[in-house]
Amino acid sequence: MFERLRKALGTSGNTGPVPGRPVSNRDVARWAVDQRLAIVTHPTEGHFDLGGDLHGHPWRLECGVPTRDYVHGLELRGRADVGADMDAAVMVINRPLQETLESTAYDAITDTLQTTVDSSLPEEMRWLAMYEEMVWPGLPASFREHFAVVAERIEFAQRWIHAPVVSQLLNAVEGEGATERARAPLVLMLVRGRVYLRMEHAERSLAEIAHARQLLLVAGQAALQNLPPMSVAGPDDGSAH
């Protein structure tokens, strides 16, 4: 099942104008037009903003200067305002980054003799210190090898990280060039009703941009379908007439 999903979710079409050459803003703009996406390019090569709509919910993917120290070069940042259950707090993080951040957080706490997690630390680092890694039988071994799922409550993780999301994440770390991609930082979060994506734009290719967009949309779709917002009025609540 996962293999079929991965093929279906894979990028199709020509997504690399010249192999080995960093994609230009002009290339990204042409691709965005083909995909019917809104785009704003910046004077600096590699810096742009993409946007679109997911069943009435806005999403955005931007590329620019990293906002995290662990990202080198350019950073792809995505956000989908899907209005998911506000209680859901789930993070998927690739293993190399998990190990780096856990080590950094441990050093920061022990060096300052702190007994609590410093609020100045990046959110993903705080989550690793506060929440447990979640594992359940439905997660493939190949997924657990490459990624950790950290959450406040396992039921939210199970409802969000299902087959399409797992398959899309595995597409990023397997196949040609997989070794380098598997080492590049990647974080996918569901929090405050939104889906967030942060990854290193290591390959500087259209394929990588297309994959980031697809991952954001698949994760957003999963949140919309499986973690709808709680109704203000309960299901048994009625109005007097």
Phi, psi and chi 1 to 4 in degrees:
 res  aa     phi    psi   chi1   chi2   chi3   chi4
   1 MET       -  -45.1  177.7 -179.7   68.0      -
   2 PHE   -65.2  -36.0  -75.4  102.1      -      -
   3 GLU   -65.7  -41.3 -172.3   59.9   32.7      -
   4 ARG   -64.4  -41.5  -69.8 -162.4  -58.4  -88.7
   5 LEU   -64.3  -40.6  -84.3  166.7      -      -
   6 ARG   -63.7  -38.6  -71.7  168.8   59.5 -167.1
   7 LYS   -67.3  -40.3  -71.4  179.2  180.0  177.8
   8 ALA   -68.1  -33.9      -      -      -      -
   9 LEU   -88.5   -7.5  -68.0  168.3      -      -
  10 GLY   -65.6  157.7      -      -      -      -
  11 THR   -72.8  136.5  -56.6      -      -      -
  12 SER  -117.5  161.9   61.5      -      -      -
  13 GLY    87.8 -178.5      -      -      -      -
  14 ASN   -82.9  108.1  179.9   16.1      -      -
  15 THR  -115.9   16.1   56.2      -      -      -
  16 GLY  -147.4  103.8      -      -      -      -
  17 PRO   -63.3  -45.1   17.8  -27.8      -      -
  18 VAL  -140.2  112.7  179.3      -      -      -
  19 PRO   -56.4  136.2  -24.1   34.0      -      -
  20 GLY    88.6  -14.0      -      -      -      -
  21 ARG  -101.3  132.9  173.9  176.2   68.0   81.3
  22 PRO   -56.5  135.4  -24.3   33.9      -      -
  23 VAL   -65.3  140.0   65.6      -      -      -
  24 SER   -92.0  164.1   68.2      -      -      -
  25 ASN   -61.0  -33.5  -78.1    2.9      -      -
  26 ARG   -64.7  -41.2  179.9  174.2  -65.5 -178.4
  27 ASP   -62.0  -43.8  -65.0  -31.9      -      -
  28 VAL   -63.3  -41.4  177.4      -      -      -
  29 ALA   -63.4  -42.8      -      -      -      -
  30 ARG   -61.6  -45.2  -72.5 -160.2 -167.6  102.5
  31 TRP   -61.9  -42.3  172.9   78.8      -      -
  32 ALA   -61.4  -40.3      -      -      -      -
  33 VAL   -63.0  -43.7  169.8      -      -      -
  34 ASP   -60.3  -35.5  -71.3  -18.3      -      -
  35 GLN   -87.8   -0.4  -61.3  -65.7  -46.2      -
  36 ARG    59.4   46.1  -61.0 -179.3  179.7  177.2
  37 LEU  -108.7  146.7  -57.8  175.7      -      -
  38 ALA   -74.7  138.7      -      -      -      -
  39 ILE  -143.6  142.1 -178.0  169.1      -      -
  40 VAL  -125.6  117.7  175.8      -      -      -
  41 THR   -98.7  154.3   57.0      -      -      -
  42 HIS  -112.1  162.1  -58.2  -79.5      -      -
  43 PRO   -58.9  -31.9  -24.4   33.9      -      -
  44 THR   -79.5  128.0  -55.9      -      -      -
  45 GLU   -59.4  137.1  -78.4  -66.7  -22.6      -
  46 GLY    90.9   -6.3      -      -      -      -
  47 HIS  -106.1  122.4  -67.6 -128.9      -      -
  48 PHE  -160.5  167.2   57.3   82.6      -      -
  49 ASP  -130.5  127.4  -67.8  -87.5      -      -
  50 LEU  -111.7  150.5  -65.8  170.4      -      -
  51 GLY  -151.3  159.5      -      -      -      -
  52 GLY  -168.9 -163.0      -      -      -      -
  53 ASP  -133.1  134.7  177.2  -86.7      -      -
  54 LEU  -121.0   94.6  179.7   64.2      -      -
  55 HIS    51.9   45.7  -58.0  -59.9      -      -
  56 GLY    88.1    1.4      -      -      -      -
  57 HIS  -113.6  129.3  -61.2  -90.8      -      -
  58 PRO   -74.4  146.1   27.7  -34.1      -      -
  59 TRP  -133.9  157.8   64.0  -93.4      -      -
  60 ARG  -145.8  139.3  179.1 -178.7  179.0 -174.8
  61 LEU  -130.7  120.7  179.9   68.1      -      -
  62 GLU  -123.3  155.4   61.0  179.0  -29.1      -
  63 CYS  -129.2  132.8 -173.7      -      -      -
  64 GLY  -176.8 -156.1      -      -      -      -
  65 VAL   -65.0  134.6  175.9      -      -      -
  66 PRO   -59.9  143.5  -22.4   33.3      -      -
  67 THR  -105.1    4.8   56.7      -      -      -
  68 ARG  -128.4  142.3  -67.7  -69.1 -168.0  -91.2
  69 ASP   -65.6  -27.0  -68.2  -19.0      -      -
  70 TYR   -79.6   -7.0   56.8   75.7      -      -
  71 VAL   -98.0  130.6  175.9      -      -      -
  72 HIS  -112.9  148.4  -56.9  -72.9      -      -
  73 GLY    78.4 -118.7      -      -      -      -
  74 LEU  -109.2  153.1  -68.7  173.8      -      -
  75 GLU  -121.1  132.2 -179.4 -178.7   67.0      -
  76 LEU   -95.7  122.6  -74.4  164.9      -      -
  77 ARG  -124.0  127.7  -66.2 -178.8  -64.9  -86.6
  78 GLY  -124.9  152.8      -      -      -      -
  79 ARG  -148.8  133.0 -172.8  178.0   90.7  173.5
  80 ALA  -124.1  117.1      -      -      -      -
  81 ASP   -86.3   77.9  -63.3  -27.3      -      -
  82 VAL   -89.1   -7.7  -66.4      -      -      -
  83 GLY    65.2   38.7      -      -      -      -
  84 ALA   -73.6  173.2      -      -      -      -
  85 ASP   -51.5  123.0 -170.4  -28.9      -      -
  86 MET   -67.6  -17.8  -66.2  -64.9  -73.0      -
  87 ASP   -81.3  -13.5  -70.7  -26.6      -      -
  88 ALA   -74.7  126.7      -      -      -      -
  89 ALA  -138.8  100.7      -      -      -      -
  90 VAL  -136.0  140.5 -174.1      -      -      -
  91 MET  -134.3  135.7  174.9  175.0   71.4      -
  92 VAL  -110.4  129.9 -177.9      -      -      -
  93 ILE  -137.7  139.3 -175.9  168.7      -      -
  94 ASN   -74.6  152.2   66.8  -34.2      -      -
  95 ARG   -58.5  -46.4  -68.8  -69.7 -177.8 -173.0
  96 PRO   -58.6  -40.7  -25.5   36.1      -      -
  97 LEU   -70.1  -38.8 -179.1   57.2      -      -
  98 GLN   -55.7  -47.5  176.8 -161.8   19.2      -
  99 GLU   -63.5  -41.7  -66.5  168.9    3.3      -
 100 THR   -64.0  -46.4  -62.4      -      -      -
 101 LEU   -69.9  -37.5  -66.1 -173.9      -      -
 102 GLU   -64.3  -39.6  -75.7 -178.5  -21.3      -
 103 SER   -65.8  -42.4  175.2      -      -      -
 104 THR   -64.6  -43.2  -58.0      -      -      -
 105 ALA   -64.4  -41.0      -      -      -      -
 106 TYR   -62.7  -44.8  175.9   80.9      -      -
 107 ASP   -63.2  -40.5  -68.9  -17.2      -      -
 108 ALA   -64.0  -39.7      -      -      -      -
 109 ILE   -72.5  -45.1  -68.1  171.3      -      -
 110 THR   -72.5  -34.5   54.6      -      -      -
 111 ASP   -65.7  -32.0  -74.1   -9.2      -      -
 112 THR  -102.3    4.0   57.7      -      -      -
 113 LEU    57.0   34.5  -58.8  178.6      -      -
 114 GLN   -78.5  151.1  -67.8  176.3 -166.7      -
 115 THR  -110.3   -6.8   56.7      -      -      -
 116 THR  -127.9  164.2   58.5      -      -      -
 117 VAL   -77.8  126.8  178.9      -      -      -
 118 ASP   -68.7  127.3 -171.6  -15.0      -      -
 119 SER   -67.7  -13.5   61.1      -      -      -
 120 SER   -79.7  -13.1   67.3      -      -      -
 121 LEU   -69.4  150.7  -65.8  174.4      -      -
 122 PRO   -56.0  149.0  -23.6   32.8      -      -
 123 GLU   -56.4  -42.7 -173.6  170.5   29.5      -
 124 GLU   -64.3  -31.9   52.4  -89.7   37.4      -
 125 MET   -70.9  -39.1 -162.6  179.8  -66.1      -
 126 ARG   -64.9  -39.3  -61.4 -160.8  -54.5  -88.0
 127 TRP   -62.6  -40.1  -80.5   33.1      -      -
 128 LEU   -62.1  -31.5  -72.3  171.8      -      -
 129 ALA   -80.7  -30.8      -      -      -      -
 130 MET   -94.4  -34.8  -66.0 -172.3  -58.2      -
 131 TYR  -110.1  159.6  -59.1  145.6      -      -
 132 GLU   -91.8  152.7  -64.2  -68.5  -31.1      -
 133 GLU   -73.4  135.5  179.7  175.1  -12.4      -
 134 MET  -105.2  134.2  -58.7  -65.3  174.7      -
 135 VAL  -135.3  137.8  177.4      -      -      -
 136 TRP  -144.3  160.6   57.5   94.1      -      -
 137 PRO   -57.1  -29.3  -26.3   34.9      -      -
 138 GLY   -73.2  -10.4      -      -      -      -
 139 LEU   -81.2  124.1  -78.0  179.6      -      -
 140 PRO   -63.8  150.0  -17.6   29.6      -      -
 141 ALA   -60.7  -36.6      -      -      -      -
 142 SER   -63.7  -34.7   56.6      -      -      -
 143 PHE   -67.9  -45.5 -179.9   85.1      -      -
 144 ARG   -65.4  -26.6  -62.1 -163.6  -56.6  -89.1
 145 GLU   -66.5  -37.0  176.7 -174.2  -10.1      -
 146 HIS   -98.3  -26.1  -69.0  -67.1      -      -
 147 PHE  -134.6  152.6  -60.3   98.1      -      -
 148 ALA  -116.4  141.4      -      -      -      -
 149 VAL  -109.0  119.4  178.7      -      -      -
 150 VAL  -115.7  131.8  177.9      -      -      -
 151 ALA  -153.9  160.0      -      -      -      -
 152 GLU   -77.0  -36.7 -172.8  174.2   13.4      -
 153 ARG  -138.0  131.5  -68.1  161.8   53.4 -176.8
 154 ILE   -65.6  -30.0 -167.6  169.5      -      -
 155 GLU   -64.3  -33.2   59.0  -94.8   32.1      -
 156 PHE   -69.0  -41.0  -73.0  132.8      -      -
 157 ALA   -62.4  -44.2      -      -      -      -
 158 GLN   -64.8  -36.0  -70.9  175.6  -56.2      -
 159 ARG   -75.2  -29.7  -73.4  161.9   61.1 -171.7
 160 TRP   -90.2  -46.9 -174.7   42.8      -      -
 161 ILE   -86.8   77.3  -52.5  -58.9      -      -
 162 HIS  -111.0 -169.0   64.3  151.9      -      -
 163 ALA   -51.7  -50.1      -      -      -      -
 164 PRO   -61.8  -38.8  -24.7   35.9      -      -
 165 VAL   -68.5  -43.8  178.5      -      -      -
 166 VAL   -59.1  -46.1  168.0      -      -      -
 167 SER   -64.4  -40.5  -61.9      -      -      -
 168 GLN   -66.7  -38.8 -167.0   63.9   38.1      -
 169 LEU   -66.9  -41.0  -77.3  161.5      -      -
 170 LEU   -65.7  -30.8  -76.1  175.5      -      -
 171 ASN   -58.8  -27.2  -81.4  -23.7      -      -
 172 ALA   -77.4  -21.9      -      -      -      -
 173 VAL  -120.4    9.4  -64.7      -      -      -
 174 GLU  -130.6  159.9  -63.9 -174.3   -8.9      -
 175 GLY    96.6 -165.4      -      -      -      -
 176 GLU   -63.4  132.9 -174.4  177.9   -5.4      -
 177 GLY    74.1   16.3      -      -      -      -
 178 ALA   -65.1  -34.8      -      -      -      -
 179 THR   -59.7  -46.3  -57.6      -      -      -
 180 GLU   -67.7  -42.2  -69.8  -60.6  -39.1      -
 181 ARG   -64.3  -36.4  -71.9 -162.1  -56.9  -86.0
 182 ALA   -65.7  -26.0      -      -      -      -
 183 ARG   -86.4  -20.4  -74.4 -160.8  -68.1 -103.2
 184 ALA   -72.3  137.5      -      -      -      -
 185 PRO   -58.1  136.9  -22.8   33.2      -      -
 186 LEU  -148.7  128.2 -173.1  151.5      -      -
 187 VAL  -133.8  131.0  177.3      -      -      -
 188 LEU  -125.4  123.1 -177.5   67.9      -      -
 189 MET  -128.0  147.0  -61.3 -179.4   79.6      -
 190 LEU  -120.9  112.9  174.4   62.5      -      -
 191 VAL  -160.4  148.4   63.1      -      -      -
 192 ARG    55.9   30.4  -63.1  179.3  -69.4  -84.9
 193 GLY    78.8    4.3      -      -      -      -
 194 ARG  -123.1  157.9  -58.2 -176.0  179.9  102.8
 195 VAL  -103.8  130.7  173.0      -      -      -
 196 TYR  -120.8  142.2  -64.9   91.8      -      -
 197 LEU  -129.9  135.9  171.4   66.1      -      -
 198 ARG  -139.3  125.3 -174.3 -174.7  -53.5  -83.4
 199 MET  -151.6  155.5   58.5 -175.6  -74.9      -
 200 GLU   -78.8  131.5 -169.5  170.4  -79.1      -
 201 HIS   -85.2   67.3 -167.2   16.3      -      -
 202 ALA   -72.8  -40.1      -      -      -      -
 203 GLU   -82.2  -20.8  -65.8 -179.6   -3.1      -
 204 ARG    54.0   44.6  -64.5  -71.8  -58.0  -84.0
 205 SER  -122.7  159.4   67.2      -      -      -
 206 LEU   -65.0  -33.9  -85.6  179.0      -      -
 207 ALA   -59.8  -39.4      -      -      -      -
 208 GLU   -69.0  -40.0 -166.3  169.1   50.2      -
 209 ILE   -64.8  -44.6  -63.1  166.9      -      -
 210 ALA   -61.9  -39.5      -      -      -      -
 211 HIS   -66.8  -41.9  175.3  -95.7      -      -
 212 ALA   -60.2  -43.8      -      -      -      -
 213 ARG   -61.9  -45.5  172.6 -139.1  178.2 -171.2
 214 GLN   -64.9  -40.1 -173.8   69.4    4.6      -
 215 LEU   -62.3  -43.8  175.7   55.0      -      -
 216 LEU   -60.9  -44.1 -179.8   66.2      -      -
 217 LEU   -70.9  -39.6  -64.3 -175.8      -      -
 218 VAL   -64.8  -42.5  167.2      -      -      -
 219 ALA   -66.5  -38.4      -      -      -      -
 220 GLY   -65.4  -42.0      -      -      -      -
 221 GLN   -62.5  -41.0  179.0   69.5   28.1      -
 222 ALA   -63.2  -39.4      -      -      -      -
 223 ALA   -66.7  -41.6      -      -      -      -
 224 LEU   -61.7  -42.5  -81.1  170.5      -      -
 225 GLN   -77.1  -39.3  -70.8  179.6  -20.3      -
 226 ASN  -109.2  -11.6  -56.2  -49.4      -      -
 227 LEU  -135.6   58.4  -71.2  159.3      -      -
 228 PRO   -64.9  156.1   25.5  -34.5      -      -
 229 PRO   -63.8  148.3   23.3  -33.1      -      -
 230 MET   -67.8  137.3  -62.9  -70.3  -72.4      -
 231 SER   -70.0  137.6  175.0      -      -      -
 232 VAL   -60.9  -43.7  174.2      -      -      -
 233 ALA   -99.2  129.2      -      -      -      -
 234 GLY   -62.5  165.7      -      -      -      -
 235 PRO   -64.1  -24.3   20.2  -32.2      -      -
 236 ASP   -97.1    2.6  -61.7  -34.0      -      -
 237 ASP   -80.6  128.4 -176.2   54.4      -      -
 238 GLY  -126.8  164.7      -      -      -      -
 239 SER  -103.1  139.7  -60.6      -      -      -
 240 ALA   -75.7  139.3      -      -      -      -
 241 HIS  -117.4      -  -66.8  -74.3      -      -
